[in-house]
Amino acid sequence: MHSLPRHPRYPAGRLLAATLALAAAAPAVAHHGWGSYDAGKTLVVTAALHEVAWRNPHGLAKIDYQGKTWTVVLAPIQRMESRGLTQAMLHEGVNAKLEGYPRRDGTPEMRIERITVDGKTVELR
């Protein structure tokens, strides 16, 4: 059995613990939290989508709202598809009713909870 080399300043246990802590923290840093959105201010907007990106970790689109271009944060692809929302339904120019929350810091971005396209409503969260 092999053991980690011992170093007087960095005992193997400390080095291993530090490595594991960094590895565990990496996914949390890579993925944003939802705390930056204001769940107390529900927005309901019907607008034409543009710049639709069907990708992970979240689908994205842009809309024009209140004189600004807003980023629309959707759900992961697998969740959208499993709930009946397909890539063919979300395309440039399609009108969608979007229900979600704006960012707290005033950035023109909203996290979508539910979307209605062509009369079909899909829960995204």
Contacts in CASP RR format, 6 or more apart in sequence:
PFRMAT RR
TARGET T0000
AUTHOR 0000-0000-0000
METHOD contacts of the structure
MODEL  1
MHSLPRHPRYPAGRLLAATLALAAAAPAVAHHGWGSYDAGKTLVVTAALH
EVAWRNPHGLAKIDYQGKTWTVVLAPIQRMESRGLTQAMLHEGVNAKLEG
YPRRDGTPEMRIERITVDGKTVELR
3 12 0 8 1.000
4 12 0 8 1.000
4 13 0 8 1.000
4 15 0 8 1.000
4 16 0 8 1.000
5 12 0 8 1.000
6 12 0 8 1.000
31 57 0 8 1.000
34 111 0 8 1.000
35 104 0 8 1.000
36 103 0 8 1.000
36 104 0 8 1.000
36 105 0 8 1.000
37 101 0 8 1.000
37 102 0 8 1.000
37 103 0 8 1.000
37 104 0 8 1.000
37 110 0 8 1.000
37 111 0 8 1.000
38 101 0 8 1.000
38 102 0 8 1.000
38 103 0 8 1.000
38 104 0 8 1.000
39 101 0 8 1.000
40 101 0 8 1.000
41 101 0 8 1.000
41 102 0 8 1.000
42 99 0 8 1.000
42 100 0 8 1.000
42 101 0 8 1.000
43 98 0 8 1.000
43 99 0 8 1.000
43 100 0 8 1.000
43 101 0 8 1.000
43 102 0 8 1.000
43 110 0 8 1.000
44 97 0 8 1.000
44 98 0 8 1.000
44 99 0 8 1.000
44 100 0 8 1.000
45 63 0 8 1.000
45 65 0 8 1.000
45 97 0 8 1.000
45 98 0 8 1.000
45 110 0 8 1.000
46 95 0 8 1.000
46 96 0 8 1.000
46 97 0 8 1.000
46 98 0 8 1.000
47 63 0 8 1.000
47 64 0 8 1.000
47 65 0 8 1.000
47 95 0 8 1.000
47 96 0 8 1.000
47 98 0 8 1.000
48 63 0 8 1.000
48 64 0 8 1.000
48 93 0 8 1.000
48 94 0 8 1.000
48 95 0 8 1.000
48 96 0 8 1.000
49 61 0 8 1.000
49 62 0 8 1.000
49 63 0 8 1.000
49 72 0 8 1.000
49 90 0 8 1.000
49 91 0 8 1.000
49 92 0 8 1.000
49 93 0 8 1.000
49 94 0 8 1.000
49 95 0 8 1.000
49 96 0 8 1.000
50 61 0 8 1.000
50 62 0 8 1.000
50 63 0 8 1.000
50 64 0 8 1.000
50 92 0 8 1.000
50 93 0 8 1.000
51 60 0 8 1.000
51 61 0 8 1.000
51 62 0 8 1.000
51 92 0 8 1.000
52 60 0 8 1.000
52 61 0 8 1.000
52 90 0 8 1.000
52 91 0 8 1.000
52 92 0 8 1.000
53 59 0 8 1.000
53 60 0 8 1.000
53 61 0 8 1.000
54 77 0 8 1.000
54 87 0 8 1.000
54 90 0 8 1.000
55 77 0 8 1.000
56 76 0 8 1.000
56 77 0 8 1.000
56 78 0 8 1.000
57 76 0 8 1.000
58 73 0 8 1.000
58 74 0 8 1.000
58 75 0 8 1.000
58 76 0 8 1.000
59 73 0 8 1.000
59 74 0 8 1.000
59 75 0 8 1.000
59 76 0 8 1.000
59 77 0 8 1.000
59 80 0 8 1.000
60 71 0 8 1.000
60 72 0 8 1.000
60 73 0 8 1.000
60 74 0 8 1.000
61 71 0 8 1.000
61 72 0 8 1.000
61 74 0 8 1.000
61 90 0 8 1.000
61 96 0 8 1.000
62 69 0 8 1.000
62 70 0 8 1.000
62 71 0 8 1.000
62 72 0 8 1.000
63 69 0 8 1.000
63 70 0 8 1.000
63 72 0 8 1.000
63 98 0 8 1.000
64 70 0 8 1.000
65 108 0 8 1.000
66 108 0 8 1.000
68 108 0 8 1.000
69 108 0 8 1.000
70 108 0 8 1.000
70 109 0 8 1.000
70 110 0 8 1.000
71 107 0 8 1.000
71 108 0 8 1.000
71 109 0 8 1.000
71 110 0 8 1.000
72 98 0 8 1.000
72 109 0 8 1.000
72 110 0 8 1.000
72 112 0 8 1.000
73 109 0 8 1.000
73 110 0 8 1.000
73 111 0 8 1.000
73 112 0 8 1.000
74 80 0 8 1.000
74 90 0 8 1.000
74 112 0 8 1.000
74 115 0 8 1.000
74 124 0 8 1.000
75 112 0 8 1.000
75 124 0 8 1.000
75 125 0 8 1.000
77 87 0 8 1.000
79 124 0 8 1.000
80 86 0 8 1.000
80 122 0 8 1.000
80 124 0 8 1.000
83 122 0 8 1.000
83 123 0 8 1.000
83 124 0 8 1.000
84 120 0 8 1.000
84 122 0 8 1.000
85 115 0 8 1.000
85 117 0 8 1.000
85 120 0 8 1.000
85 122 0 8 1.000
85 124 0 8 1.000
89 117 0 8 1.000
89 118 0 8 1.000
89 120 0 8 1.000
90 96 0 8 1.000
90 117 0 8 1.000
94 117 0 8 1.000
94 118 0 8 1.000
95 117 0 8 1.000
96 115 0 8 1.000
96 116 0 8 1.000
96 117 0 8 1.000
97 115 0 8 1.000
97 116 0 8 1.000
97 117 0 8 1.000
97 121 0 8 1.000
98 110 0 8 1.000
98 112 0 8 1.000
98 115 0 8 1.000
99 112 0 8 1.000
99 113 0 8 1.000
99 114 0 8 1.000
99 115 0 8 1.000
100 110 0 8 1.000
100 111 0 8 1.000
100 112 0 8 1.000
100 113 0 8 1.000
100 114 0 8 1.000
101 110 0 8 1.000
101 111 0 8 1.000
101 113 0 8 1.000
102 109 0 8 1.000
102 110 0 8 1.000
103 109 0 8 1.000
103 110 0 8 1.000
112 124 0 8 1.000
113 123 0 8 1.000
113 124 0 8 1.000
113 125 0 8 1.000
114 121 0 8 1.000
114 122 0 8 1.000
114 123 0 8 1.000
114 124 0 8 1.000
115 121 0 8 1.000
115 122 0 8 1.000
115 124 0 8 1.000
116 122 0 8 1.000
END
